[in-house]
Amino acid sequence: MKLIGVMSLKAYRDHVRKVFEKHDIKIYSELEITGHTTDTIKRYGWWSLDTDVPLYSTMYFAIVKKEKADALMNDISCLEGECDPDHTPKAFQIDVEKMV
């Protein structure tokens, strides 16, 4: 089993959801996150300030079989052509040793 994590701008929420639907992933978690770029650090230091312009994003998590995880990762990488090249959806997978 694999834990899949996908991060994308809110604007691409439907793109990511369609990939999950295509791979028949019916159980997943979704949460809103606020992202900052390295540009923020250069301009304001380590911590963001009120003058920072954050990126509103969504993080998705799902636990799936390895084959489904591989196919999902491939399709997420294909979204690069549909999204802003500076803010493409990013995904990662981690082994799940045990699940009850």
C-alpha positions as CSV (number, residue, x, y, z in Angstrom):
1,M,0.0,0.0,0.0
2,K,1.1,3.6,-0.6
3,L,0.2,6.9,0.9
4,I,-0.3,9.4,-1.9
5,G,-0.1,13.1,-1.3
6,V,-0.9,15.7,-3.9
7,M,-0.5,19.5,-3.5
8,S,-2.1,21.9,-6.0
9,L,-3.3,25.4,-6.2
10,K,-7.0,25.8,-5.4
11,A,-7.6,26.7,-9.1
12,Y,-6.6,23.1,-10.1
13,R,-8.8,21.4,-7.6
14,D,-11.1,20.0,-10.4
15,H,-8.1,18.7,-12.3
16,V,-6.8,16.7,-9.4
17,R,-10.3,15.4,-8.5
18,K,-10.8,14.2,-12.1
19,V,-7.5,12.2,-11.8
20,F,-8.7,10.6,-8.6
21,E,-12.0,9.8,-10.2
22,K,-10.3,8.3,-13.3
23,H,-8.4,5.9,-11.0
24,D,-11.5,5.0,-9.0
25,I,-10.1,6.6,-5.8
26,K,-13.3,7.1,-3.9
27,I,-11.9,7.6,-0.4
28,Y,-9.4,10.4,0.2
29,S,-8.9,13.4,2.4
30,E,-8.7,17.0,1.3
31,L,-7.5,20.1,3.2
32,E,-6.8,23.7,2.5
33,I,-3.3,24.9,3.0
34,T,-1.5,28.2,2.5
35,G,1.7,28.1,0.5
36,H,4.6,30.4,0.3
37,T,7.4,30.6,-2.3
38,T,11.1,31.0,-2.0
39,D,10.4,34.5,-3.3
40,T,8.7,35.2,0.1
41,I,11.8,34.2,2.0
42,K,14.0,36.4,-0.2
43,R,11.7,39.4,0.3
44,Y,10.7,39.0,3.9
45,G,13.0,36.6,5.6
46,W,12.1,33.2,7.0
47,W,8.7,34.1,8.4
48,S,6.0,35.6,6.1
49,L,4.6,39.0,6.9
50,D,1.1,40.6,6.4
51,T,2.5,42.0,3.1
52,D,3.2,38.5,1.8
53,V,0.9,37.2,-1.0
54,P,0.3,33.6,-0.1
55,L,-0.8,30.9,-2.5
56,Y,-4.1,29.2,-1.6
57,S,-3.7,25.5,-2.2
58,T,-5.2,22.1,-1.5
59,M,-3.6,19.0,-0.1
60,Y,-5.0,15.6,-0.9
61,F,-4.2,12.2,0.8
62,A,-5.2,8.7,-0.2
63,I,-4.0,5.2,0.7
64,V,-4.0,3.0,-2.4
65,K,-2.4,-0.1,-3.9
66,K,1.0,0.3,-5.5
67,E,-0.2,-0.1,-9.0
68,K,-2.9,2.5,-8.6
69,A,-0.3,4.8,-6.9
70,D,2.0,4.5,-9.9
71,A,-0.7,5.3,-12.4
72,L,-1.9,8.2,-10.3
73,M,1.6,9.7,-10.1
74,N,2.0,9.4,-13.8
75,D,-1.3,11.2,-14.5
76,I,-0.5,14.0,-12.0
77,S,2.8,14.6,-13.8
78,C,0.8,14.9,-17.0
79,L,-1.1,17.9,-15.5
80,E,2.0,20.0,-16.1
81,G,0.7,20.8,-19.6
82,E,-2.7,22.0,-18.3
83,C,-1.4,24.2,-15.5
84,D,0.7,27.3,-14.8
85,P,4.3,26.0,-15.3
86,D,5.4,27.9,-12.1
87,H,2.7,26.2,-10.0
88,T,2.0,22.7,-11.3
89,P,0.5,20.1,-9.0
90,K,3.1,18.1,-7.1
91,A,2.7,14.6,-5.8
92,F,4.6,12.2,-3.5
93,Q,4.1,8.6,-2.4
94,I,5.3,6.9,0.8
95,D,5.2,3.2,1.7
96,V,2.6,2.2,4.2
97,E,4.1,-0.6,6.3
98,K,0.9,-1.4,8.3
99,M,-2.7,-0.3,8.3
100,V,-5.5,-1.5,10.6
